[in-house]
Amino acid sequence: MQGKVVAITGASRGIGAATARVFADAGARVVLLARSEAEITALATEIGRDALAIACDVADGPAVAAAIARIAAECGGLDVLIGNAGVIEPIARIGDASPDAWSRAIDINLKGVFYGMRAAIPVMRALGGGTIITVSSGAAHGPMEGWSAYCAAKAGAAMLTRAAHLEEGGNGLRIMGMSPGTVATEMQVKIKASGINPVSQLDPSVHIPADWPARLMLWMCGPGGDDWLGQEVSLRDAAVRRAVGLVA
């Protein structure tokens, strides 16, 4: 990743922040995108290595387009886009869910992925290639009580990722999904507090550390990811964990 430009959405905490650190340690110039400007600015300062923080709401299409254009101009291009930004709220049964909160979840978890791809693909195509990774979830493939917005958006984002690779794989773009399983982040704290569905009943000790999906995505950007183009890599797969070097 030496000298590569890597943009990460939802970079202020959790998987996003861990990914920024892992890719920076591998030599990349990381660009942190999130709504919380103070948090990503502090993280960029901590990381150093010309890390760049850009305040951006992924649910705002023009803002995402402007952020990607700025990255291309200031950094000379864009090699990797990681669509990580996501929210679990609203955790509520469909009959009780707030329509506004439900719609907001779709705006972030699905439309935000589209806005990032829509802005990045022309930049990468013009440069002859690039990698786009969408952070997926088991919820993309199986319904969970109280998570209708999250499940529906993640399912849509998973299919969007497959469609993007179908369209752009021939233009040198490598587009994949990454499903991490349950990760020890603030999202799991909210899930635990809800008390809804079996995931909220999991013991916190079973959640993997946030740097595991980060390290998997770094691996996916190299030759290891070539067998997964247009597909979704699951960190629940023991063979994948061994290939990445997370377990013996």
Residue pairs with C-beta under 8 A, 6 or more apart in sequence:
1 23
1 26
1 27
1 28
1 80
1 218
1 221
2 26
2 27
2 28
3 27
3 28
3 29
4 27
4 28
4 29
4 79
4 80
4 221
5 28
5 29
5 31
5 71
5 75
5 76
5 77
5 78
5 79
5 80
6 23
6 28
6 29
6 30
6 31
6 79
6 80
6 81
6 82
7 30
7 31
7 33
7 67
7 68
7 71
7 78
7 80
7 81
7 82
7 116
7 120
8 16
8 19
8 20
8 23
8 30
8 31
8 32
8 33
8 82
8 84
9 16
9 33
9 34
9 56
9 58
9 81
9 82
9 83
9 84
9 85
9 112
9 116
10 16
10 33
10 34
10 58
10 84
10 85
10 86
11 17
11 19
11 20
11 30
11 32
11 33
11 34
11 40
11 43
11 84
12 32
12 34
12 35
12 36
12 39
12 40
12 43
13 39
13 185
13 186
14 183
14 185
14 186
14 187
14 210
15 84
15 135
15 180
15 183
15 185
15 210
15 213
15 214
16 32
16 34
16 82
16 84
16 85
17 43
17 210
18 209
18 210
18 211
18 213
18 214
19 82
19 84
19 213
19 214
19 217
20 30
20 32
20 43
20 47
20 51
21 47
21 211
21 214
22 211
22 214
22 215
22 217
22 218
23 30
23 80
23 214
23 217
23 218
24 30
24 47
24 48
24 49
24 51
26 218
28 79
28 80
29 49
29 50
29 51
29 52
29 75
30 44
30 47
30 49
30 51
30 52
31 51
31 52
31 53
31 54
31 71
31 75
32 40
32 43
32 44
32 51
32 52
32 53
32 54
33 40
33 54
33 56
33 58
33 67
33 85
34 40
34 55
34 56
34 85
35 55
35 56
35 57
36 55
37 53
37 55
40 53
40 54
40 55
41 53
43 51
43 53
44 51
44 52
44 53
45 51
52 71
52 74
52 75
54 67
54 70
54 71
56 63
56 64
56 66
56 67
57 63
58 64
58 83
58 85
58 108
58 112
58 113
58 115
58 116
59 104
59 107
59 108
59 111
59 112
59 115
60 115
61 111
61 115
61 118
64 112
64 115
64 116
64 118
64 119
65 115
65 118
65 119
67 119
68 78
68 81
68 116
68 119
68 120
68 123
69 119
71 78
72 78
72 123
77 123
77 127
78 120
78 123
78 124
78 127
78 130
79 124
79 130
79 131
80 130
80 131
80 132
80 133
80 221
81 116
81 117
81 120
81 124
81 130
81 131
81 132
81 133
82 132
82 133
82 135
82 217
83 112
83 113
83 116
83 117
83 132
83 133
83 134
83 135
83 157
84 135
85 108
85 109
85 112
86 108
86 109
86 112
86 135
86 150
86 153
86 154
86 187
87 104
87 105
87 108
87 109
87 150
87 187
88 147
88 150
88 187
88 190
88 191
89 101
89 105
89 149
89 190
90 97
90 98
90 101
90 102
90 105
90 149
91 146
91 147
91 190
91 191
91 194
91 196
92 98
92 101
92 146
93 145
93 146
93 148
94 148
97 148
97 149
101 149
102 148
102 149
105 149
105 150
105 153
106 149
106 152
106 153
106 156
108 153
109 149
109 150
109 153
109 154
109 157
110 152
110 153
110 154
110 156
110 157
110 160
113 134
113 157
113 160
113 161
114 160
116 132
117 132
117 160
117 164
117 175
120 130
120 132
121 132
121 164
121 168
121 173
123 130
124 130
124 132
124 168
124 172
124 173
125 168
125 171
125 172
125 173
128 172
129 171
129 172
129 173
129 174
130 172
130 173
130 174
131 173
131 174
131 175
131 176
131 220
131 221
131 225
132 161
132 164
132 173
132 174
132 175
132 176
133 175
133 176
133 177
133 178
133 217
133 220
133 221
134 157
134 158
134 160
134 161
134 175
134 176
134 177
134 178
135 177
135 178
135 180
135 213
136 154
136 157
136 158
136 161
136 177
136 178
136 179
136 232
137 150
137 154
137 179
137 180
138 179
138 181
138 234
138 236
139 147
139 150
139 151
139 154
139 155
140 151
140 154
140 155
140 157
140 158
140 177
140 179
140 232
141 155
141 158
142 151
143 151
144 150
144 151
144 197
144 199
145 196
145 197
146 194
146 196
146 197
147 197
157 177
158 177
158 232
161 175
161 176
161 177
161 230
161 232
162 177
162 230
162 231
164 173
164 175
165 173
165 174
165 175
165 176
165 229
165 230
166 230
168 175
169 175
169 229
169 230
174 225
174 226
174 229
175 229
175 230
176 220
176 225
176 228
176 229
176 230
176 231
176 232
176 233
177 231
177 232
177 233
178 213
178 216
178 217
178 220
178 232
178 233
178 235
179 232
179 233
179 234
179 235
179 236
180 208
180 212
180 213
180 216
180 235
181 208
181 234
181 235
181 236
182 188
182 199
182 202
182 206
182 207
182 208
183 207
183 208
183 209
183 210
183 212
183 213
184 204
184 207
184 208
184 209
184 210
185 207
185 210
188 204
188 207
191 199
191 200
192 200
192 202
192 204
193 200
194 200
208 235
212 235
212 241
212 244
212 246
213 235
215 244
215 245
215 246
216 233
216 235
216 240
216 244
216 246
219 225
219 243
219 244
220 228
220 233
224 243
224 244
225 233
233 240
234 240
235 241
238 247
241 247
242 248
